[in-house]
């Protein structure tokens, strides 16, 4: 029974997710746009730094592939956002070349020679900003995500949230394929040491503070790295880590309880965004043998673990199976951006509602996981 039952659940899982993205859009890194971006007025531009455990790709538009590589590689790209951009959306070309007047573009891919080169370039970018803006947002993407996907997701969030710091994408080796859930899960485990190494780079003297945001399966990687650091170095040893947001966590409930058991209670009040209508997590639960995913647990239940949970169930989002509300809902994006910019407040009190966002937790404050 085990084999056929697992196969049936996997088929259901793949089918449900396929409804959200029937055809994958083309990779965009370094693809020459239809018209030069410098001829388009009123577009936005963001430099996105990249740290990745992916192997390099022979396909220049892919830049880094879904294959795994030892250690961490570093790079950067520039993302342009069209003048007609609507918050909560990624205006992505279905065919290449993209038109920067109406589409996101990804330009100027640069590989760095190593961590020191990365730090030097990051330092230069930080020093070009006012001291108050020398902060960093580290984003860890989720399952079924190519490098292009991750870059666009982060750039869209930065644009829509008005985050004033520098964005860094940590891109682990997701295959970028619906049928490779198990491969992606193992890629997360392979990438644990790489993320720990990246977080050590984040102790760069010129970084005032950094925030961490992880999505879906990327939250598993974040929790595993945080647990490892808590065990080996202690929680938040330098005090630079400021806020941690786990959006739609695809983590087994029992595993999550085990992970946070390594964190002192005062370091458990990080933010978890949950939603009862998350269809992707419902499919993931079936694939996992019926074990509840943290992103579908009630805010009240998570508050008993000392976690600040925000219930996004009332936020309407049909664009991504209700799995990416952290970026697809303009209301949520703006709330998160305001909280991060204000350096740690979703608001005080044990119960709060921001529009349709209901919150239950210890104190309503964005706090730290333990980096």
C-alpha positions in Angstrom: 0.0 0.0 0.0 2.8 2.4 0.8 4.2 2.8 -2.7 0.8 3.3 -4.5 -0.5 5.5 -1.7 2.6 7.8 -1.8 2.5 7.9 -5.6 -1.2 8.9 -5.5 -0.4 11.7 -3.0 2.5 12.9 -5.1 0.3 13.1 -8.2 -2.3 15.1 -6.2 0.4 17.4 -4.9 1.9 18.0 -8.4 -1.5 18.5 -9.9 -2.6 21.1 -7.3 0.6 23.1 -7.7 0.5 22.9 -11.5 -2.8 24.9 -11.4 -0.7 27.9 -10.2 1.9 27.7 -12.9 1.1 25.5 -15.8 4.0 26.7 -17.9 7.3 28.0 -16.4 8.3 31.4 -17.6 11.7 31.7 -19.2 14.9 32.5 -17.3 15.9 36.1 -17.6 19.4 36.6 -16.2 21.3 38.8 -18.6 18.8 38.4 -21.4 19.0 41.5 -23.7 15.7 43.4 -23.3 13.6 44.5 -26.2 14.7 48.1 -25.7 17.6 49.4 -23.5 16.4 50.0 -20.0 18.2 53.3 -19.8 15.7 54.6 -22.4 12.7 53.9 -20.2 11.7 56.6 -17.9 10.3 56.1 -14.4 11.3 52.4 -14.1 12.8 51.3 -10.8 16.1 49.5 -10.4 17.4 47.3 -7.6 20.8 45.6 -7.2 20.3 42.2 -5.7 23.3 40.4 -4.2 23.3 36.6 -4.4 24.8 33.8 -2.3 24.0 30.3 -3.6 24.7 26.7 -3.2 23.8 26.1 -6.8 26.2 25.0 -9.5 27.0 27.3 -12.4 25.0 26.8 -15.5 26.1 26.8 -19.2 22.9 28.5 -19.9 23.6 32.2 -19.4 20.0 33.1 -18.9 19.8 30.5 -16.1 23.1 31.7 -14.5 23.0 29.1 -11.8 21.3 25.7 -12.3 19.3 23.4 -10.1 22.4 21.2 -9.5 24.1 21.3 -6.1 27.6 22.5 -5.5 29.8 22.5 -2.4 30.4 25.7 -0.6 28.8 29.1 -1.4 29.1 31.1 -4.6 28.5 34.8 -4.8 27.2 37.1 -7.5 24.9 40.1 -8.1 22.3 41.2 -10.7 20.3 44.4 -11.4 16.5 44.1 -11.6 14.4 46.7 -13.3 10.7 47.1 -12.5 8.4 48.6 -15.1 6.6 52.0 -14.6 3.2 50.2 -14.8 4.1 47.8 -11.9 1.2 46.9 -9.6 2.0 46.0 -6.0 1.8 42.3 -5.3 2.5 41.3 -8.9 5.6 40.3 -11.0 5.1 41.5 -14.5 7.1 38.7 -16.0 7.6 38.2 -19.8 6.1 34.9 -21.0 8.6 35.0 -23.9 12.0 36.6 -24.4 13.1 39.2 -24.8 11.4 41.1 -22.0 10.1 44.6 -22.6 11.3 46.8 -19.7 8.4 49.2 -20.4 6.0 46.4 -19.2 8.1 43.6 -17.7 10.7 43.0 -15.1 14.3 42.5 -16.5 17.4 41.0 -14.9 20.6 42.7 -16.1 24.3 42.9 -15.4 25.0 39.5 -13.9 28.3 39.5 -12.1 30.1 36.5 -10.5 32.4 37.3 -7.6 35.6 35.6 -7.0 34.7 34.5 -3.4 33.4 35.6 0.0 36.0 38.4 0.3 35.2 39.9 -3.1 31.5 39.7 -2.1 32.1 41.4 1.2 34.2 44.1 -0.5 31.4 44.9 -3.0 28.7 44.7 -0.3 30.7 47.1 1.8 31.0 49.5 -1.1 27.3 49.4 -1.6 26.6 49.9 2.1 29.0 52.9 2.4 27.2 54.6 -0.5 24.0 54.7 1.7 23.2 56.9 4.7 24.2 55.1 8.0 20.5 54.6 8.9 20.0 52.6 5.6 23.0 50.2 6.0 20.8 47.3 6.7 20.3 44.1 4.8 17.4 41.8 4.0 18.4 38.2 3.5 15.7 36.3 1.6 15.6 32.4 1.4 13.2 31.2 -1.3 11.0 28.1 -1.3 10.4 24.9 -3.3 10.2 24.8 -7.1 12.1 28.0 -7.5 14.8 28.8 -10.1 17.4 31.5 -9.6 15.4 33.9 -11.8 12.3 33.2 -9.7 14.1 33.9 -6.5 15.6 37.1 -7.8 12.3 38.4 -9.1 10.4 37.5 -5.9 13.0 39.4 -3.8 13.1 42.5 -6.1 9.3 42.7 -6.1 9.1 42.5 -2.3 11.8 45.2 -1.9 9.9 47.4 -4.4 6.5 46.9 -2.8 7.6 47.2 0.8 9.9 50.2 0.3 12.6 48.4 2.3 15.5 50.8 2.4 18.3 48.3 3.0 20.2 46.1 0.6 18.6 42.8 -0.6 20.5 39.5 -0.6 19.1 36.3 -2.0 20.3 33.0 -0.6 19.4 30.6 -3.3 19.7 26.9 -2.5 19.7 24.3 -5.2 16.0 23.9 -5.9 15.4 21.9 -9.1 12.7 24.3 -10.2 10.4 21.5 -11.1 7.1 20.4 -9.6 8.0 16.8 -9.7 11.2 17.3 -7.7 9.8 17.9 -4.2 12.1 15.2 -2.6 15.1 16.5 -4.5 14.4 20.0 -3.2 13.9 18.7 0.4 17.3 17.1 0.3 18.9 20.2 -1.3 17.7 22.1 1.7 19.5 19.7 4.0 22.7 19.9 1.8 22.6 23.7 2.0 22.5 24.0 5.8 26.3 24.6 6.2 26.3 27.0 3.3 23.6 29.2 4.9 25.5 29.1 8.2 28.6 30.3 6.3 26.5 33.0 4.7 25.2 34.2 8.0 28.8 34.5 9.2 29.5 36.8 6.2 26.6 38.9 7.4 28.6 39.8 10.4 30.4 42.3 8.1 31.3 45.4 10.2 29.5 47.7 7.8 26.2 46.0 8.2 24.3 47.8 10.9 21.6 45.1 11.2 20.1 42.4 9.0 16.6 41.0 8.7 15.8 37.4 7.5 12.7 36.5 5.5 12.2 32.9 4.4 9.4 31.3 2.4 7.9 27.9 2.2 10.6 25.2 2.2 13.2 27.9 2.7 11.9 28.3 6.2 13.0 24.7 6.9 16.5 25.7 5.9 16.4 28.8 8.0 15.3 26.9 11.1 17.9 24.2 10.6 20.7 26.8 10.2 19.4 28.8 13.2 19.3 25.6 15.3 22.9 24.8 14.3 24.1 28.3 15.2 22.2 28.3 18.5 23.9 25.0 19.5 27.4 25.9 18.4 27.7 29.7 19.0 24.7 30.7 21.1 21.7 32.8 20.0 22.4 36.0 18.1 26.0 36.3 19.2 26.7 39.7 17.7 23.2 41.2 18.1 23.2 42.2 14.4 20.4 39.9 13.5 17.2 41.8 14.0 14.0 40.3 12.6 13.1 36.8 11.3 9.9 36.2 9.3 8.8 32.7 8.3 6.2 33.0 5.5 4.0 29.9 4.8 6.5 27.5 6.5 6.5 24.1 4.9 7.8 22.4 8.0 6.5 19.3 9.8 4.9 20.4 13.1 6.8 17.9 15.2 10.1 18.9 13.6 9.4 22.5 14.2 8.7 21.8 17.9 12.1 20.0 18.0 13.8 22.9 16.3 12.6 25.6 18.6 13.3 23.4 21.7 16.9 24.4 21.1 16.0 28.1 21.4 15.5 29.8 24.8 11.9 31.1 25.2 13.0 34.7 24.8 14.3 34.0 21.3 11.2 32.3 20.0 9.1 35.3 19.3 10.0 35.5 15.6 7.1 36.0 13.2 5.3 33.2 11.4 2.7 33.9 8.7 0.0 31.3 8.5 -3.1 30.8 6.4 -5.7 28.1 6.6 -6.5 28.4 2.9 -2.9 27.6 1.7 -3.6 24.9 -0.9 0.1 24.2 -1.5 0.7 23.4 2.1 -2.5 21.2 2.1 -0.9 19.2 -0.8 2.4 19.1 1.0 0.6 17.7 4.1 -0.8 14.8 2.0 2.7 14.1 0.6 4.1 14.1 4.2 1.7 11.4 5.4 -0.9 13.7 6.9 1.4 15.6 9.2 0.4 19.3 9.6 2.6 22.0 8.1 3.5 24.9 10.4 2.1 27.4 7.8 -1.4 25.9 8.3 -1.3 25.7 12.1 -3.6 28.2 13.9 -2.1 31.4 15.3 -3.4 30.4 18.7 -1.6 27.1 18.7 1.7 28.6 17.7 1.4 31.3 20.4 1.4 28.5 22.9 4.9 27.7 21.6 6.0 31.3 22.3 5.8 32.2 18.6 4.2 35.4 17.1 1.8 34.1 14.4 -0.1 36.2 12.0 -3.2 34.6 10.4 -3.6 35.7 6.8 -6.6 33.5 6.1 -8.8 36.5 5.5 -6.5 37.9 2.9 -7.8 37.0 -0.6 -5.1 35.7 -2.9 -5.8 33.4 -5.8 -2.6 34.0 -7.7 -0.4 31.5 -6.0 -2.8 29.0 -4.2 -2.7 31.4 -1.2 0.9 30.3 -0.6 2.7 33.6 -1.3 0.6 36.2 0.5 3.7 37.7 2.0 4.5 39.3 -1.4 1.3 38.8 -3.4 -1.0 40.8 -1.1 -0.2 44.6 -1.2 -1.6 44.9 2.3 0.7 42.2 3.7 3.8 43.5 1.9 3.2 47.0 3.1 2.6 45.9 6.7 5.8 43.8 6.7 7.8 46.6 5.1 6.6 49.1 7.7 7.5 46.7 10.5 11.0 46.0 9.2 11.6 49.7 8.6 10.5 50.6 12.1 13.0 48.1 13.4 10.7 45.6 15.1 7.1 46.3 15.6 4.0 44.8 14.3 2.3 46.5 17.2 2.0 45.7 20.9 -0.6 43.5 22.5 -1.5 39.9 22.5 -4.1 40.2 19.8 -4.0 42.6 16.8 -5.6 42.8 13.4 -4.0 44.8 10.6 -6.6 45.0 7.9 -7.4 41.3 7.5 -4.3 40.1 9.3 -5.1 38.6 12.7 -2.2 38.2 15.1 -1.7 36.1 18.2 1.5 35.7 20.0 3.6 36.7 23.0 4.0 40.5 22.4 3.4 41.3 18.8 7.0 42.3 18.3 9.2 41.2 15.4 12.1 39.5 17.3 14.9 37.2 16.6 15.3 33.5 15.9 18.8 33.0 17.2 21.4 34.0 14.6 
